[in-house]
C-alpha cells in the first residue's frame, strides 16, 4: 500500500526541468492545458536550469492565463538531478508526475496515470514515450526503431530497467519515506532517473505500466546519425553501471563490468559480420557492443557527460 504518513494535497504535481528549450516548453505546457483531468487536480512546477532564466517569461505568460496552478523556480547550476530535486521540493501533491521539456502529452495522459495508480495499488506508473521525427529523417532510423522503447500491457508490473522520468507518476509519500532524491553526482552524466527508480524498487516500491498514458518526444536532428546513436549507447552502458554502483554497491556494479567485458567481443564480431547483409540488425548489435564497452569504461577516468552546459 502507498504510505499514508505524509500530508500532501490530493492530486498531481507535474515536475518539469528545462534548459534552453523555450519553444518545446511552450508546446508541453499547451498540452497540459488540454488535459482531461480537471485543472484543480494538478499543479505544474517548472524548474529553469538555465542561468539566464530563459523560461521565466513563458511560465509567467501561462501562469497568468492557465486554469491550473503553475510555479516557476530558477536553479542556475546546470545539473539535471539538482533541477529535478528542486521541483520535488516545491511539489505539494500526493503524486509526482515527471515529463521532459522536449515532450508533449496526449490529453488523457494525467488521467490515465492517476487511474492506473489508484486501481493497481502501486507506487509508480510508467507510460510510453513515442518518438516524433523531423521532416527528412533517414528512413533506416525511423523504420529501424532505434528511438523506440519497450511497451507493455496496462497494469503489468515492470522492473526499474524500464523506468525513466520521461513519462512517470511516483508516490510522493513513498519518496519521502525512502528519502528519495535524484543523485547530483549523476546530474551531468545521466541515469539519475534510473538510480532514483532503482532505489525506489529496492525500497519495496511497485512499478506498473499504463500503455494509454502516452507522451511524444521530439527527436532532434543532430541525433539522427550512426555516430550519435553509438555514443548514446556507450553513455547508456557507462551511466547504468555508475547508477548501479551508487544504488546497489560495488559488487553488483563489478558484475556488470565483467559481463560487459565478456560480451563486448561477441556483439562487435556479430555486428560487423551482419552489417553488410542486414544493416539494421548489424547496427543494433554494434549498439549492444557500445553499451558493453561503456560498462567497462567505468574502470577509466573518462566520463561521457550528456548534460554539459551549452556556451
C-alpha positions as a printed NumPy array, in Angstrom:
array([[  0.   ,   0.   ,   0.   ],
       [  1.042,   3.617,  -0.544],
       [  2.279,   5.029,   2.781],
       [ -0.192,   7.4  ,   4.457],
       [  2.225,   9.128,   6.826],
       [  2.835,  12.245,   4.717],
       [  0.24 ,  15.028,   4.444],
       [  0.159,  16.014,   0.801],
       [ -2.703,  17.657,  -1.041],
       [ -4.734,  15.369,  -3.319],
       [ -3.812,  15.234,  -6.969],
       [ -0.628,  15.53 ,  -9.03 ],
       [  2.385,  17.832,  -9.126],
       [  3.815,  17.848, -12.659],
       [  7.564,  18.475, -12.38 ],
       [  9.411,  19.818, -15.422],
       [ 13.139,  20.562, -15.555],
       [ 14.012,  22.734, -18.559],
       [ 17.18 ,  24.069, -20.15 ],
       [ 17.078,  26.487, -23.087],
       [ 14.159,  24.925, -24.934],
       [ 11.554,  27.702, -24.924],
       [  9.594,  26.52 , -27.958],
       [  9.399,  22.933, -26.75 ],
       [  8.492,  24.027, -23.224],
       [  5.631,  26.116, -24.62 ],
       [  4.293,  23.128, -26.56 ],
       [  4.468,  20.947, -23.44 ],
       [  2.575,  23.492, -21.334],
       [ -0.038,  23.841, -24.078],
       [ -0.541,  20.067, -23.976],
       [ -1.082,  20.268, -20.213],
       [ -3.816,  22.842, -20.803],
       [ -5.667,  20.205, -22.854],
       [ -5.62 ,  17.508, -20.147],
       [ -8.919,  15.765, -19.423],
       [ -8.068,  15.751, -15.705],
       [ -9.695,  18.815, -14.089],
       [ -7.231,  21.72 , -13.684],
       [ -7.775,  21.781,  -9.923],
       [ -6.49 ,  18.195,  -9.768],
       [ -2.929,  19.095, -10.701],
       [ -0.278,  21.772, -10.445],
       [  2.82 ,  22.374, -12.584],
       [  6.318,  23.202, -11.314],
       [  8.846,  24.378, -13.895],
       [ 12.486,  24.477, -12.811],
       [ 14.654,  26.561, -15.116],
       [ 18.189,  25.161, -15.218],
       [ 19.426,  27.991, -17.458],
       [ 21.424,  30.622, -15.526],
       [ 19.971,  33.229, -17.907],
       [ 16.422,  32.314, -16.875],
       [ 15.204,  31.766, -20.432],
       [ 11.989,  30.013, -19.353],
       [ 10.779,  32.723, -16.966],
       [  8.718,  34.694, -19.476],
       [  6.993,  31.635, -20.911],
       [  5.969,  30.37 , -17.484],
       [  4.757,  33.822, -16.446],
       [  2.55 ,  34.024, -19.528],
       [  0.982,  30.634, -18.801],
       [  0.595,  31.426, -15.1  ],
       [ -1.455,  34.497, -15.978],
       [ -3.963,  32.588, -18.125],
       [ -3.923,  28.859, -17.314],
       [ -6.638,  27.25 , -15.232],
       [ -4.104,  25.111, -13.355],
       [ -1.575,  26.454, -10.88 ],
       [  1.925,  26.863, -12.308],
       [  5.062,  27.84 , -10.421],
       [  8.471,  28.908, -11.723],
       [ 11.718,  28.153,  -9.933],
       [ 15.226,  29.037, -11.068],
       [ 18.137,  26.7  , -10.404],
       [ 21.188,  28.264, -12.088],
       [ 23.606,  25.363, -11.523],
       [ 23.263,  23.301, -14.74 ],
       [ 22.714,  19.838, -13.311],
       [ 19.596,  17.917, -14.264],
       [ 19.465,  15.985, -10.98 ],
       [ 19.578,  19.175,  -8.923],
       [ 16.909,  20.746, -11.118],
       [ 14.642,  17.721, -10.669],
       [ 15.196,  17.848,  -6.909],
       [ 14.149,  21.49 ,  -6.807],
       [ 10.867,  20.569,  -8.476],
       [ 10.295,  17.768,  -5.986],
       [ 10.935,  20.151,  -3.059],
       [  8.263,  22.547,  -4.304],
       [  5.668,  19.855,  -5.107],
       [  2.731,  19.666,  -2.688],
       [  0.532,  16.991,  -4.197],
       [  0.193,  13.289,  -3.379],
       [  1.618,  12.189,  -6.72 ],
       [  4.624,  13.439,  -8.672],
       [  4.456,  13.346, -12.471],
       [  7.671,  13.704, -14.457],
       [  7.862,  14.731, -18.095],
       [ 10.771,  16.156, -20.12 ],
       [ 10.858,  19.575, -21.744],
       [ 11.27 ,  18.079, -25.246],
       [  8.   ,  16.149, -24.915],
       [  4.287,  16.84 , -25.044],
       [  1.398,  14.833, -23.64 ],
       [ -1.804,  13.332, -25.014],
       [ -4.967,  14.798, -23.403],
       [ -5.646,  11.666, -21.319],
       [ -2.046,  11.433, -20.036],
       [ -2.519,  12.517, -16.422],
       [ -5.952,  10.96 , -16.046],
       [ -4.658,   7.598, -17.299],
       [ -1.635,   7.642, -14.998],
       [ -3.725,   8.524, -11.944],
       [ -6.434,   5.994, -12.729],
       [ -3.874,   3.21 , -13.094],
       [ -2.138,   4.223,  -9.847],
       [ -5.403,   4.154,  -7.911],
       [ -6.669,   0.897,  -9.426],
       [ -3.423,  -1.094,  -9.288],
       [ -2.316,  -0.232,  -5.731],
       [  1.2  ,   0.687,  -6.81 ],
       [  3.85 ,   3.298,  -6.045],
       [  4.833,   4.344,  -9.568],
       [  3.303,   4.251, -13.03 ],
       [  5.26 ,   4.463, -16.286],
       [  3.933,   5.109, -19.777],
       [  5.163,   5.089, -23.389],
       [  7.277,   7.819, -24.975],
       [  6.784,   7.873, -28.747],
       [  9.441,   9.455, -30.984],
       [  8.441,  12.233, -33.383],
       [ 10.93 ,  12.698, -36.211],
       [ 11.664,  15.881, -38.149],
       [ 10.939,  16.025, -41.901],
       [ 13.559,  14.21 , -43.946],
       [ 14.681,  11.909, -41.127],
       [ 16.67 ,   8.937, -42.51 ],
       [ 14.335,   6.064, -43.311],
       [ 16.677,   3.482, -41.779],
       [ 16.443,   5.233, -38.398],
       [ 12.654,   5.617, -38.478],
       [ 11.909,   2.057, -39.612],
       [ 14.722,   0.525, -37.553],
       [ 13.098,   1.568, -34.258],
       [ 16.324,   2.975, -32.813],
       [ 14.424,   5.561, -30.751],
       [ 11.621,   3.254, -29.656],
       [ 11.325,   1.782, -26.178],
       [  9.642,  -1.343, -24.928],
       [  5.902,  -1.194, -24.263],
       [  3.808,  -3.408, -22.007],
       [  0.166,  -4.105, -21.278],
       [ -1.54 ,  -1.773, -18.835],
       [ -1.238,  -2.941, -15.23 ],
       [  1.828,  -5.109, -15.845],
       [  4.485,  -4.867, -13.129],
       [  7.805,  -3.722, -14.603],
       [ 11.356,  -3.51 , -13.294],
       [ 13.456,  -0.41 , -12.763],
       [ 15.257,  -1.202, -16.042],
       [ 12.244,   0.184, -17.94 ],
       [ 11.753,   3.175, -15.63 ],
       [ 12.698,   6.744, -16.542],
       [ 11.393,  10.236, -15.872],
       [ 10.234,  10.975, -19.427],
       [  6.752,   9.715, -18.5  ],
       [  6.282,   8.718, -14.885],
       [  3.999,   9.061, -11.886],
       [  5.508,   8.478,  -8.422],
       [  4.045,   8.351,  -4.918],
       [  5.277,  11.429,  -3.066],
       [  4.644,   9.674,   0.245],
       [  6.889,   6.728,  -0.604],
       [  9.523,   9.092,  -1.986],
       [  9.519,  10.917,   1.342],
       [  9.519,   7.688,   3.36 ],
       [ 12.558,   6.365,   1.447],
       [ 14.231,   9.798,   1.356],
       [ 14.454,   9.503,  -2.42 ],
       [ 16.175,  12.252,  -4.384],
       [ 17.886,  12.435,  -7.744],
       [ 21.617,  11.841,  -7.371],
       [ 23.585,  15.054,  -8.165],
       [ 26.728,  13.02 ,  -8.951],
       [ 24.848,  11.734, -11.999],
       [ 23.426,  15.123, -12.913],
       [ 25.703,  15.694, -15.907],
       [ 26.408,  12.067, -16.792],
       [ 22.854,  10.724, -16.923],
       [ 20.937,   7.798, -15.389],
       [ 19.936,   9.902, -12.392],
       [ 16.396,   8.715, -13.131],
       [ 17.439,   5.059, -13.329],
       [ 19.203,   5.44 ,  -9.972],
       [ 16.039,   7.01 ,  -8.497],
       [ 13.789,   4.156,  -9.639],
       [ 16.334,   1.515,  -8.691],
       [ 16.325,   2.839,  -5.129],
       [ 12.521,   3.013,  -5.196],
       [ 12.348,  -0.642,  -6.227],
       [ 14.967,  -1.604,  -3.625],
       [ 12.771,   0.065,  -1.013],
       [  9.757,  -2.068,  -1.898],
       [  8.139,   0.241,  -4.436],
       [  5.897,  -1.443,  -7.007],
       [  6.104,  -0.045, -10.545],
       [  3.422,  -0.758, -13.158],
       [  2.817,   0.21 , -16.77 ],
       [ -0.016,   2.253, -18.317],
       [  0.006,   1.994, -22.093],
       [ -2.734,   4.616, -22.551],
       [ -0.7  ,   7.378, -20.847],
       [  1.225,   8.488, -23.932],
       [  3.682,  11.313, -24.398],
       [  5.574,  12.257, -27.56 ],
       [  9.258,  13.165, -27.77 ],
       [ 10.928,  15.408, -30.324],
       [ 13.903,  13.668, -31.904],
       [ 16.447,  16.396, -32.543],
       [ 18.025,  16.431, -35.983],
       [ 21.555,  16.245, -34.572],
       [ 20.704,  12.829, -33.124],
       [ 19.907,  11.274, -36.496],
       [ 23.281,   9.671, -37.163],
       [ 25.109,   6.431, -36.515],
       [ 27.778,   8.329, -34.603],
       [ 25.285,   9.823, -32.142],
       [ 23.464,   6.517, -31.646],
       [ 26.706,   4.708, -30.839],
       [ 27.813,   7.473, -28.454],
       [ 24.431,   7.349, -26.714],
       [ 24.667,   3.573, -26.363],
       [ 28.147,   3.938, -24.831],
       [ 26.809,   6.583, -22.46 ],
       [ 23.929,   4.287, -21.5  ],
       [ 26.27 ,   1.468, -20.523],
       [ 28.558,   3.698, -18.507],
       [ 25.842,   5.648, -16.691],
       [ 23.906,   2.444, -15.954],
       [ 26.856,   0.948, -14.085],
       [ 27.551,   4.213, -12.257],
       [ 23.928,   4.343, -11.097],
       [ 24.024,   0.675, -10.149],
       [ 27.188,   1.177,  -8.088],
       [ 25.609,   4.067,  -6.153],
       [ 22.327,   2.2  ,  -5.554],
       [ 23.443,  -1.412,  -5.078],
       [ 27.132,  -1.226,  -4.222],
       [ 30.449,  -2.127,  -5.821],
       [ 29.944,  -5.926,  -6.146],
       [ 26.799,  -5.53 ,  -8.298],
       [ 28.499,  -2.946, -10.493],
       [ 31.59 ,  -5.133, -10.742],
       [ 29.468,  -7.99 , -12.074],
       [ 28.056,  -5.685, -14.765],
       [ 31.563,  -4.595, -15.741],
       [ 32.697,  -8.214, -16.01 ],
       [ 29.636,  -9.058, -18.106],
       [ 30.392,  -6.147, -20.399],
       [ 33.998,  -7.217, -20.813],
       [ 32.93 , -10.731, -21.797],
       [ 30.041,  -9.687, -24.057],
       [ 31.739,  -6.864, -25.986],
       [ 33.828,  -9.001, -28.415],
       [ 30.866, -11.163, -29.332],
       [ 28.491,  -8.284, -30.064],
       [ 31.212,  -6.47 , -32.006],
       [ 32.029,  -9.502, -34.174],
       [ 28.375, -10.337, -34.847],
       [ 27.598,  -6.726, -35.695],
       [ 30.474,  -6.407, -38.176],
       [ 29.521,  -9.679, -39.86 ],
       [ 25.781,  -8.893, -40.072],
       [ 26.021,  -5.239, -41.095],
       [ 26.774,  -5.721, -44.839],
       [ 23.842,  -8.14 , -45.259],
       [ 21.285,  -6.839, -42.724],
       [ 22.303,  -3.268, -41.832],
       [ 19.584,  -2.651, -39.226],
       [ 20.356,  -5.845, -37.32 ],
       [ 24.091,  -5.332, -37.675],
       [ 23.934,  -1.797, -36.359],
       [ 21.75 ,  -2.836, -33.436],
       [ 24.386,  -5.41 , -32.491],
       [ 27.074,  -2.724, -32.743],
       [ 24.995,  -0.598, -30.391],
       [ 24.934,  -3.503, -27.948],
       [ 28.719,  -3.66 , -28.241],
       [ 28.912,   0.052, -27.446],
       [ 26.775,  -0.489, -24.34 ],
       [ 29.12 ,  -3.24 , -23.138],
       [ 32.3  ,  -1.215, -23.645],
       [ 30.565,   1.69 , -21.896],
       [ 30.161,  -0.539, -18.846],
       [ 33.85 ,  -1.397, -18.936],
       [ 34.788,   2.283, -19.296],
       [ 33.756,   2.886, -15.69 ],
       [ 37.218,   1.494, -14.83 ],
       [ 38.817,   4.518, -16.556],
       [ 38.724,   8.197, -15.519],
       [ 36.681,   9.068, -18.63 ],
       [ 33.034,  10.03 , -18.118],
       [ 30.68 ,  10.735, -21.002],
       [ 28.806,  13.866, -19.941],
       [ 25.357,  14.031, -21.502],
       [ 24.337,  17.318, -19.928],
       [ 27.316,  19.628, -20.274],
       [ 26.174,  23.28 , -20.202],
       [ 25.987,  24.95 , -23.572],
       [ 28.116,  28.084, -24.057]])
